[in-house]
Amino acid sequence: MTTVLQARPKGFINTPAIEQLTLRALRYLHSGFSLHLRGPAGTGKTTLAMHLADLLNRPIVLIFGDDEIKSSDLIGNQLGYTRKKVVDNFIHSVVKFEDELQQNWIDSRLTLACREGFTLIYDEFNRSRPEVNNVLLSALEEKLLVLPPNNNRSEYIRVNPHFRAIFTSNPEEYCGVYGTQDALLDRLITIDMPEPDEETQQEILIQKIGSSPEEAKSVVKIVKIYLDITTQKKEIQPTKNGKSPRPPIDKSSGLRPGLIIAKICREHEIKIDAESQDFIQVCADVLLSRTALSRREAYTKLEKVIKTVLTNGDTSDGGALLSSESLLTENNDQGIEEKVYQYLQQSTGARVSEIEVALGLNRVQTTNVLRTLLKQGYLKQQDNRFFALEKEN
């Protein structure tokens, strides 16, 4: 039996950034298109999908992508049978037996959603094998769901006009994730989910955990700076048909570790303070496993981040934070500056993200180097692109 949900997500945190994203998504759903939310783990894809489904005000059917899932798990299968046996002894000298065996077809989640006009949420759909999802193609484009041949029912179901589908997926370089066929992506409107901005993350900590605004701001800033300086973005390699790689993708968001740290500190009355060894240890246990650095190097950087953020008394985006990021990025030496300058000389200008991809730098390293070269007069900035200028002898 298929369970139908009625989403009522309590305490959904709405900020201007989330509100804008929600309005974009609803615009496409109301126009009859299916939606694809793509992004790293911890960016709130599933939460937003449930919120959107709630706003559509239709019952919800939920499917989780999995390597073991089959097409029959989506549309249904012959499950069990009905047997009917009749013994006719109306005439005492004649005994008549009639034995009838009939298989039963049971609808699965996709079939139910298409027939009844429910909202389908297919979470992490690219963890299922691509051929399994082929049944979705006709349902999304021709509005017909094709079923296996059967004498007792129609082989086609006309998709209900109220049916909507919301898909979520992780980047393709994640473990256990398959590439998605172009035919399916062509039928979806894809929104790349960014990491929630700092205002959103702080509001989530305040409303979900009960942190004070100052505590929320400190935790968010510590996690953000630490991940910026210790986590390398991963470039997706060009596909076999020669297509250019997509921009690099952060492998994780800082929202989830921030929630974990804030929740533990709140429940166990651990003070968010640079001198609190308990707080430093909680941050270390949550954050150190998220980088490829040695434990000693990662711990040293974490202590420096905590001390810088909590002792400066200024966690805004002002000069104190910029100087702390410069202090923490020890790799911004002349070698990196020269590499950036040479790259810009050879190119016809580049954006920050393009420089990160080409040279394998993180955002903090790149912005600090660009800032230095701009001050030295070796670069000029125009329309978010940077251009190399000739150095004076």
C-alpha positions, -999 to +999 in steps of 0.1 A: +000+000+000+013+035-009+013+061+019+002+096+009+016+125+028+001+159+036+031+182+041+028+209+068+064+218+075+063+237+108+088+265+114+100+269+078+125+297+078+118+324+053+143+351+045+144+374+014+168+350-004+146+320+003+115+339-005+129+349-039+140+313-046+105+300-036+087+325-059+109+314-088+102+277-082+064+283-078+063+302-110+075+271-129+053+247-110+021+267-115+029+268-153+028+230-153+065+223-155+084+199-132+112+212-111+148+200-104+167+213-074+204+205-077+231+212-052+256+200-026+245+182+005+231+203+033+218+232+011+181+225+020+169+209-012+146+184+004+132+210+029+125+234+001+109+207-020+085+198+009+078+235+014+069+239-023+047+209-022+029+223+008+023+256-011+008+236-040-018+223-015-020+188-029-012+154-013+024+143-016+040+111-027+076+107-017+102+085-035+139+082-024+164+074-051+184+042-046+206+019-066+183-011-059+151+006-071+134-008-102+109+006-127+082-016-111+089+002-078+078+034-095+048+023-116+037-009-099+037-046-104+018-079-104+017-087-067-002-117-055-032-134-071-069-141-067-080-178-069-116-188-073-127-225-071-163-236-077-176-271-072-209-277-090-227-308-077-263-298-087-268-331-104-257-358-080-242-379-107-221-350-122-194-331-104-181-299-121-150-281-109-141-245-120-107-231-109-098-195-119-064-179-111-060-141-117-029-119-109-035-086-091-019-053-103-009-029-075-002+007-084+031+022-070+038+058-061+044+073-096+012+057-110-009+069-080+005+104-083-002+106-120-037+092-118-048+113-088-029+145-095-007+144-064+027+161-060+056+137-065+089+144-046+117+123-060+145+129-035+181+123-048+167+107-080+202+104-096+210+077-070+187+054-091+201+039-122+193+061-153+173+034-171+149+031-142+138+067-147+129+062-183+093+057-173+092+094-164+099+107-199+065+102-214+047+112-182+065+146-181+063+153-218+034+136-235+014+134-202+010+097-206+022+070-183+029+037-200+023+005-181+032-031-189+006-050-210-023-065-191-057-078-202-075-064-172-066-027-174-054+000-199-018+001-208-018+039-207-028+064-180-036+100-188-016+121-164-039+143-142-035+180-149-027+187-112+003+163-112+036+180-104+070+165-099+099+180-078+133+163-082+163+168-060+199+157-068+235+159-056+264+168-079+276+140-102+310+135-085+293+124-053+297+087-044+267+065-054+254+091-079+247+083-116+248+107-145+213+118-156+202+113-191+198+144-212+163+135-222+151+137-186+170+169-178+155+185-210+120+180-195+129+196-162+136+232-151+168+230-131+176+254-102+211+252-088+207+255-051+233+278-036+245+275+000+221+295+021+234+330+027+246+340+062+214+358+071+194+326+063+218+304+083+216+327+113+178+328+112+177+290+111+200+287+141+179+313+160+145+298+153+154+261+151+179+259+179+171+289+200+205+305+198+209+342+205+216+364+174+252+369+186+258+332+191+242+324+157+264+350+139+296+336+155+289+300+147+279+307+111+310+329+106+334+303+122+321+275+100+321+296+069+357+309+072+370+275+083+355+257+053+365+284+029+402+281+038+404+243+042+380+229+016+390+228-020+363+231-047+362+201-070+362+206-107+340+184-127+360+169-155+350+174-192+325+148-204+336+122-230+318+141-258+341+171-253+317+194-234+333+220-212+332+213-175+306+230-153+318+255-127+333+239-095+309+228-069+314+230-031+311+194-018+292+204+013+274+233+028+282+249+061+246+249+073+245+214+087+277+216+107+265+250+120+232+235+132+250+206+149+275+229+167+247+253+178+224+225+190+251+207+211+262+240+226+227+250+234+216+216+250+248+212+270+252+248+280+286+251+264+296+288+261+306+300+226+339+315+237+375+314+223+387+303+257+362+274+261+380+241+254+346+223+253+335+247+225+367+242+205+365+204+209+329+204+197+339+224+166+369+201+160+348+170+162+322+184+137+345+202+113+379+184+111+365+154+092+353+177+064+387+186+051+416+167+036+442+184+058+462+166+084+445+167+118+472+188+133+471+214+105+433+214+105+431+218+143+456+247+142+436+265+116+404+259+135+418+274+167+430+304+148+396+309+131+378+307+165+402+331+182+400+356+153+362+356+150+354+356+187+381+380+200+378+407+173+342+413+184+333+421+148+317+393+128+304+416+101+317+417+065+339+447+073+376+452+075+382+431+106+369+400+089+388+406+057+420+410+077+413+378+096+407+359+063+441+373+050+457+361+082+443+326+079+451+321+042+488+313+045+491+303+008+486+338-007+523+341-015+540+356-045+539+323-063+501+323-064+500+360-073+523+353-103+502+323-114+470+344-113+487+373-132+501+350-159+467+333-163+450+366-168+477+377-193+470+346-214+433+350-212+410+377-224+398+384-189+382+360-164+357+359-136+366+348-100+350+314-106+369+308-138+402+316-120+393+292-092+387+264-118+418+270-138+442+273-108+425+251-082+422+279-056+394+285-031+374+317-030+393+333-001+427+327-018+414+341-051+398+372-037+428+380-016+453+377-045+430+397-068+427+424-042+465+426-038+471+427-076+445+455-080+462+476-053+495+471-071+480+483-103+486+451-122+449+444-129+417+462-138+382+451-131+353+456-156+319+439-154+329+413-128+359+403-150+395+409-143+421+419-169+459+419-166+478+452-172+514+455-183+538+458-155+561+487-155+598+479-156 
